[in-house]
Amino acid sequence: MKVLEAEIDPNVAKTIFVVEDDRNVRYLIRQYLVKAGFNVETFPSAEELKNRLNAGYPDMFIVDIMLPGQDGLEFCKELRKESSVPVIFVSARGDETDRIIGLELGADDYLAKPFSPKELVARVRAVFRRVEGTERTNELCAGNVRMLVDEHRVLVGVREVEFTPKEYDLLHTFMKRPNRVHTRQELLNAVWGIDHEGDLRAVDDLVKRIRRKLAEADATVRLVTVWGVGYRLEP
């Protein structure tokens, strides 16, 4: 099978974890998603995926229902207890009852096999558009930290905490995706812009300042260093 060349769009570079036990299907999904500009990691089982989650969450999961060991439905049920990261199910079980069960467990979409890889990419983009539309809300919450986006304010409990514009922008990036690991380069791009050629240490300095302010305000979240990768906001 010919490997598709990646056409990375820096504005689209979200990370997707694909959990599929069929190696050929896993390969095909990965190639089309990479072609569409996404960062992709693949796993043959839910158990291997969960080991990876210790380092942080992606922007989306694509999960086969019929997996060895823990199946996709049970994985989604567990996931929804701690995260709202979008999930798309892919499965050979395509009857109406199976689709309803998957959606009721918290999946954002359900695609029956065999499917067109191009349709899967279209559905991935549609789910991201839908999720990002709901995220354009005035309030983001993690632990006892609330960010009032329209008012450009941050509250820890009932106390307002002052942040500089860049501190605010960096915290906003973390608040939109709690538990997701962000690389230092991603954070530099998010705060200073994709064309900025500054030193990555600027991100480290900004993280230190935000940590200090959150600690002084007794916030119940923390910015965790993921060594060799970046940072994540941990409620």
N, C-alpha and C positions, 0 to 999 in steps of 0.2 A: 504493500500500500504506500502510495506517495505521501511523504510528509508535507503538510501544508506550511507555507512560510508565514510567519507571524507578521501581522500588520498592527503594531501596538499603537493605540491611541492613548496618550497620557491622561486624557480626561475620562477614560473608560476603565483604566487598569484596576479593576476590582479582583479580589481573590475568590475563587470558587473551589470547594472541595468536592470531588466526585467519588462516590462510594458505589462500586460496581464489581461483582465477582467475575464477570465475563471479561477476560483480558482484551478481546477484540473490540467489544463494545466500549470498554473503558478507554482504549486507545483512540477510537473514532471520536468519542465525545471530547476527549482532551484536544485532539487536533483541530476540531472545528471551533472550540471555545478559544484556543490560542489564536487561531486565525482571526477571530472576532475581536481580539485585543484584551482578553482576560488572562490573569495569572491563574494557573490551574495546578492543583495537587490531586493525585488519585490514590485510592485505597481499595483493597479487595474485600475488606470486611469492616464492620462497625467497631470491632475491637481495636484494629490497627488505627482507625480514625481517632478513637478516643484517646489513645496514647499521644497522638499529635496535638490534640486540643489542649493539652497541658501548657502548650506554648501560646495559645490564643485561638480565637475564632476567625473564620473567614467572613466574607460578605454574603456568601450563599452556599448552601449544600444542594447537590444533586444526588439523590439516594435511590438505589434499586430497592424494591421492597423485599424480594426473595434473596436474602443474603445468607451465607453460612453463619452459624452461631446466632447472634442477635439479629433479628430481621429489621428492615427499615422502619416498619410501623412502631416497633418498640423503641428504636433509637429516637424517632421523632417525638414520641411521647415523653421520653426522658429529657430531651433537649428543650422542650417547651416549658419545663419546670424552671429553667434558668436562663433562657435566651429566646429572643424573637428573630434571630437570623433567618432569612427566607429559606424555605425548603421546597424543592421540586422533586416529586417522585417520578421515577421511570419504572415501569413494570410490565411483565407479560400478562399480569392479571388486570385486564382492562374493562371488566364489566362494571356496570353502574354502582353496584354495592361496594366494590373495592375502591372505586374513586371517591365515593361518599365517605367511607371510613377514613381514607387517607386525608381528605380535606378536613374532616371533623377533628382529627388528631392534631391539626395545626399546619398541614402542608399548604403552600401558597399556590401550587399547581400540580397537575397529575398528567403524565404523558404515557400512553400505552405503547408497548413494543409490538411490532417494529415501528419505529418512528423515523422521520426525516431529521438528520442532524441540523439542517437549516431551520426547521421548525423549532427544535429545541433552543437554538440560539435566539430565535425571535421571542420565544416564551421567557427565556432568561432576561432579555432586555425589557420585556413588558413587566415582569415582576419587579425589576429594579425601578422602573419608572413609577410603578404603583407604590412601592415602599417609600421611595424618596419623596413622593408627593405627600404621603402621610407624615413624613418626617419634617416637612416644612411647617412645623407647628411653632407656636410661641414658647412652648415649654419643653425642655429636655430634663430628665431626672436620672440620677444615679446615686444610690445611697441617700444621704440627707442633703445632697447638692442639687439645686434647681437652677437651671439657666433659662432666663426669660429673654428669648431671642429678640423679639421686637423691641424690647426696652433696653437691650444690651446690658442686662444686669445678671449678677450671680448671687444666689442666696445659699448659705449653709445653715440649715435650720431656718430660723427667722432672721439671722444676721446677714446683712449684705457685705460682700467682700469685694474690694476694688482690685481690678486687674488692668494692666496696660492693654492697649489694642492687640498686640501680638500675643500676649499671655492669654487673652480672651479667645483669640482665633485658634490657638493651639488647644486650649481646653475644650472649645466647641468641637473640634475634630475628634477628640477622645469621647466626648459626651454623646456624639451621634452613633458611635459604635463601641459601647462598653464591652470589655473582654477581648476585643479584636487587637491583635498585635500590629502596630504601625512601624514600619522601618523609619529610620532617621531621615532618609532621603524623601520618603513620602511626606513626613511631617514638615520638612524644609519646603517642599513644593506647596503644601497646603497653606503655609503661613506666608512665605515670601514669594511664591509664584513659581511656575514650572520652569521659567527661563533664568531664575536666580542661580548664580554660581557661588554662593556663599559657603562658608565653612560649616560642616555638620555639627561642630561644637556649639554653634549658636543654638541648636535644638537642645543640646544637653543643658546649656545655661538656662534656657527658658523653662525646661522641665524642673530644674532645681528651684527656680523662683515660684513656680506654681505649687510644687510640693510644700514649700515652706508656708505659703499662704493658706493652703488647705489644712495643713497640720495645725497652724495657729488658730484656725477657726473650728477645730475639732471635727473636721469632715470625716464621714464614714466611708470614704473612698481613698484609694491610693494609686499613684502612678508607679507601676512596677517595671523594673528594668528586665528585659528578656535578653540575656547576654548573647551577643553576636547577631541579634536581630533588630531590636528597637525597644519600644515601650507599649504598655497597655494600661488602660484605666480599669482597675479592679474594684467593683463595689464590695 
